[in-house]
Amino acid sequence: MMLKITKLARDLRLKKNTEDYIKRFNPRLLILSVLLIALFLIVWINLFSIQILRNDEYREKLYNFTKTYQNMASPRGEIRDRNGEILVANQERLAIVYYPPLNISSSEEWDLAYQFAKDFEIDISTLTQRDLKDVFLVNFPKEAEALISEGEWDAYYDGKLTDNGIYQLKIERLTSTHLEQLSEMMIKAYQVKQAMNQAPRFNLKTIKDNVSIDEISFLIANSNQYKGFDVYVYFDRSYPYDAMLRGLLGGVTSSKQGLLSERLNYYLALGYSRNSSMGRSGVEYQYENLLKGEDTVYTVDYNDQGLAIFNEAIVGSKGQDLRTSIDVNLQLKVEEILTNNFIQETNNPYRKYMDTIYVVVSDPKTGDILSLAGMKKEGDVIYNNPVATYTESLAAGSSIKGATMYLGYNEGLIRFNETIVDEPIKIADTPIKKSLRDLGRVNDLVALAKSSNVYMFHIAMRLGGANYVYNGPLNIDKQAFTTIRNTFSQFGLGTLTGIDVPSETVGYIGTSTLGGHLLDFVIGQYDTYTPMQLSQYINTIANHGVRVKPRVVVEATITNSNRTSYTN
């Protein structure tokens, strides 16, 4: 009886505790339930908004995020001379291209490749023996597998040989006997298939370049057999004056060459494609940002047959036209004169080693380069390399004596109308240094007029603080070399002129500080200068001491308008 009472008391306490527990936690459960219901409502409302109310909006966003774009290059800007004569224009080039249809299989592409190789002439002359081995691997996979021993296959399955390792073994073991099994059609189809597989996958691939109108007509007439093939127009550069100034004007990469490797990331960041054409040298490279047109951008959709449909999204524009400072008629005349000069001097014994003539014709007020010539003679061939005028250097000789005379005045080394006796200078252990002939006592103007070396030597010796004694040593302050270079650089000598083309060079800067070389320096027989530097030096004197940067491009204009977008 006592056990029953005890059990009953325990049950009553448990019930009471349970009721107390429920009373204590009921409000919390209620609050939690309300929160959960509220969260579910929020999620449900958002789902309702996304899937029902804003369904079209999000579908559009998804489409924009996943859709494919295709860029089509626009023509580059033209390059003209100062009077509007065209130096570089555009010329259309037809090509057959391929854009992969939706969900097309590799076997279907091989069928297309064989069909194309049968109907069109395919150039396979550039394929190497190495390429032919790849053709064999594609066409004779079983024979290729047999080249690998069982032990090597075991090593492959054990992870000791990689896929590339197996591939290299096959390539190494293929012989000319194997390659004799290849038919011409297999090789041509492989060439076409390789072109169809160019990266990136979804992009236009050039299958056959420089095609004729007849080939285009055949493709169009049989378009149902060539799923994904189409006609595309490329724009090549053309030169109405042939090779004239070609080095200065520069060249453009082909779509196959694509972007220059040394500036790949820079141009990719600007929105170029890897296979975009761009200026690779000269004016074409320097003014790439102006000459390149804005690409036309298409969005790519597919029709019921899986063929790509290009819808114009952004309308492109031709690049800006450049007007250069060059005068074509003057350039032609200069080249004619220099060519005739080479011919006339062919049998002159005093000029039998003459193989280069430099000419820079410019306007000292504006820096305009009117004509540029680095005429070269190699055997019987005479040609112009205008780039040589700012990339090659030479000992300028007496032409720099004007700068030396200015140095004398500016450093207080000579006075106006001061006379110096022009007689040979002899330094110990050094050959005699003199003018072409002894001039006797001359002043500054006569020294320039008659090209006195000795007058310039005395300026140099005074600058270096030398105590000249006939046939004695010539000890100088080495700082004199720096002073001369600093002075000469004010005229454009020994420094970049700033001409608006790439690859300009400075010339040779001597490192010796011997006294004899200081004397050579002031008569133009030590440091070397480019013809462009000498032109800037002469222009600075002609322009009353104002140094002007030379320029090849004067301005850029927007195509089909009179609006100038850039002035140099």
Stockholm file with secondary structure:
# STOCKHOLM 1.0

chainA/1-568         MMLKITKLARDLRLKKNTEDYIKRFNPRLLILSVLLIALFLIVWINLFSIQILRNDEYREKLYNFTKTYQNMASPRGEIRDRNGEILVANQERLAIVYYPPLNISSSEEWDLAYQFAKDFEIDISTLTQRDLKDVFLVNFPKEAEALISEGEWDAYYDGKLTDNGIYQLKIERLTSTHLEQLSEMMIKAYQVKQAMNQAPRFNLKTIKDNVSIDEISFLIANSNQYKGFDVYVYFDRSYPYDAMLRGLLGGVTSSKQGLLSERLNYYLALGYSRNSSMGRSGVEYQYENLLKGEDTVYTVDYNDQGLAIFNEAIVGSKGQDLRTSIDVNLQLKVEEILTNNFIQETNNPYRKYMDTIYVVVSDPKTGDILSLAGMKKEGDVIYNNPVATYTESLAAGSSIKGATMYLGYNEGLIRFNETIVDEPIKIADTPIKKSLRDLGRVNDLVALAKSSNVYMFHIAMRLGGANYVYNGPLNIDKQAFTTIRNTFSQFGLGTLTGIDVPSETVGYIGTSTLGGHLLDFVIGQYDTYTPMQLSQYINTIANHGVRVKPRVVVEATITNSNRTSYTN
#=GR chainA/1-568 SS CHHHHHHHHHHHHHHHHHHHHHHHHHHHHHHHHHHHHHHHHHHHHHHHIIIIITHHHHHHHHHHHHCEEEEECCCCCCEECTTSCEEEEEEEEEEEEECCCTTCCHHHHHHHHHHHHHHSCCCCTTCCHHHHHHHHHHHCHHHHHTTSCHHHHHHHHTTSSCHHHHHHHHHHHCCHHHHTTCCHHHHHHHHHHHHHTCSSSSSCEEEEESCCHHHHHHHHHTGGGSTTEEEEEEEEEECTTTTTTHHHHCCBCCTTTCSCGGGHHHHHHTTCCTTCCCBCSHHHHHTHHHHSCBCEEEEEEECTTSCEEEEEEECCBCCCEEEESCCHHHHHHHHHHHHHHHHHTTTCGGGTTCCEEEEEEECTTTCBEEEEEEEEEETTEEEECTTHHHHCCBCCGGGGHHHHHHHHHHTTSSCTTCCEEECCBCBTTSCCBCCSSCCEEECHHHHHHTTCHHHHHHHHHHHTTCCCCTTBCCCCCTHHHHHHHHHHHTTTTTSCCCCSSTTCCCCCCCCCCCHHHHHHHTTTSSSCBCHHHHHHHHHHHHTTTCCCCCBSEEEEECTTSCCEEEEC
#=GC SS_cons         CHHHHHHHHHHHHHHHHHHHHHHHHHHHHHHHHHHHHHHHHHHHHHHHIIIIITHHHHHHHHHHHHCEEEEECCCCCCEECTTSCEEEEEEEEEEEEECCCTTCCHHHHHHHHHHHHHHSCCCCTTCCHHHHHHHHHHHCHHHHHTTSCHHHHHHHHTTSSCHHHHHHHHHHHCCHHHHTTCCHHHHHHHHHHHHHTCSSSSSCEEEEESCCHHHHHHHHHTGGGSTTEEEEEEEEEECTTTTTTHHHHCCBCCTTTCSCGGGHHHHHHTTCCTTCCCBCSHHHHHTHHHHSCBCEEEEEEECTTSCEEEEEEECCBCCCEEEESCCHHHHHHHHHHHHHHHHHTTTCGGGTTCCEEEEEEECTTTCBEEEEEEEEEETTEEEECTTHHHHCCBCCGGGGHHHHHHHHHHTTSSCTTCCEEECCBCBTTSCCBCCSSCCEEECHHHHHHTTCHHHHHHHHHHHTTCCCCTTBCCCCCTHHHHHHHHHHHTTTTTSCCCCSSTTCCCCCCCCCCCHHHHHHHTTTSSSCBCHHHHHHHHHHHHTTTCCCCCBSEEEEECTTSCCEEEEC
//
